[in-house]
């Protein structure tokens, strides 16, 4: 099988740049629209010029080769997803491919104790064979139920699943052998990272409305690599980095870490990783239930200052890193858990949460967890639900009758799936919850509504609305 990616479809778009006076400025009244983006490009020419001017001649060839490998890593992983999905298409219909990919990549990365990059591990891919094969076969059977394929074709394709996963393992092995060592070495070479960081071009641009539904685009040529991000999201993570009080050697690499962060989360993708509870609901959980930390979040997608997320470099943006390899901080009184819809990770997380609550109960301390799951009959949900002495409340939300906040588009989305909430905690947390007037009804109302963001919440999500001044400027134009 061809793993070179020569036949893969790589999205390339032409963008219309804004004139300087309309593109970007630092005035508080400026409000980026959903069509305002920031483009970050690792410029190989800039890198080469810096190396020739500042690096000893005998070391220049090594640095030039390292820069080439660093850019090639991003280029290859940009194709990685498309090649992986092309392999899947041998036995899974097109509509299901992204779902299989998304669950696979999160499971494989989530199984690593330290997630330094978004490059999946070969051994983790081998260990995940059973999970992925089951998932692929379930998707095929769902297609039969939905009349998308014939039952006879389903049986044929199910028999092909093991061979297809053999191809996936071979592909993952080739890419890991090619990039793992180079990537780890580059992350440990501060001078190399500094060259890359100083060579990144940052440009605002305006994306045409016809391209609006394609949020994350990978653009590259043989020498450079470019990523794009909604300007509001860029401003937010930039602010998070500045507020984190990183060491000086990390602060100087700000642009590199922003680039790496955006790339990582664009690579794994997935609705379940980008949707959050409505901001007003999060505000209620904070003020009423004393919840102060998110267990599955990202520097792009969080409400509270305290949060856990997948990648190691997220720590430079305020994250406690992975909740599956890092314990919940002892000082935290309440957590919100809205995990990616990957059963293996949810089961592991539920058990860790339950263990933490039991420890807090034994110490007679306050601790509460607001947990959400799309499957009430799942093992992850039942691990918590069966501890009846610790269950405080359950709240069910039907599909199409509640909303999530899409962090990538900065807008509310009607949920296409059910959401089942279980509130669980210690005796002190239960006593506190039971004293709150109509708390269950108020939570239901906030999850059902598309309430406007308050000024505090706008700032929390990196959104600045200066409506009167914007409207005034629009009229003048």
Secondary structure, 3 states (H helix, E strand, C coil): CCCCCCCCCCCCCCCECCCHHHHCCCCCCCCCCCCEEEEEEECHHHHHHHHHHHCCHHHHHHHHHHHHHHHHHHHHHHHHHHHHHHHHCCCCCHHHHHHHHHHHHHHHHHCCCCCCCCCCCHHHHHHCHHHHHHHHHHHHHHHHHCCCCCHHHHHHHHHHHHHHHHHHHHHHHHHHHHHHHHHHHHHHCHHHHHHHHHHEEEEEEECCHHHCCCCCCEEECCCCEEEEEEHHHHHHHHHHHHHCCCCHHHHCCHHHHHHHHHHHHHHHCCHHHCEECCHHHHHHHHHHHCCCEECCCECCECCCCEECCCCHHHHHHCECCCCCCCCCCCCCCEEEEECCCCHHHHHHHHHHHHHHHHHHHHCCCCCEEEEEECCCCCHHHHHHHCCCCCEEEEEEECCCCCEEEECCCCEEEECCCCEEEEEEECHHHHHHHHHCCCHHHHHHHHHHCCCCCCHHHHHHCCCCCCHHHHHHHHHHC
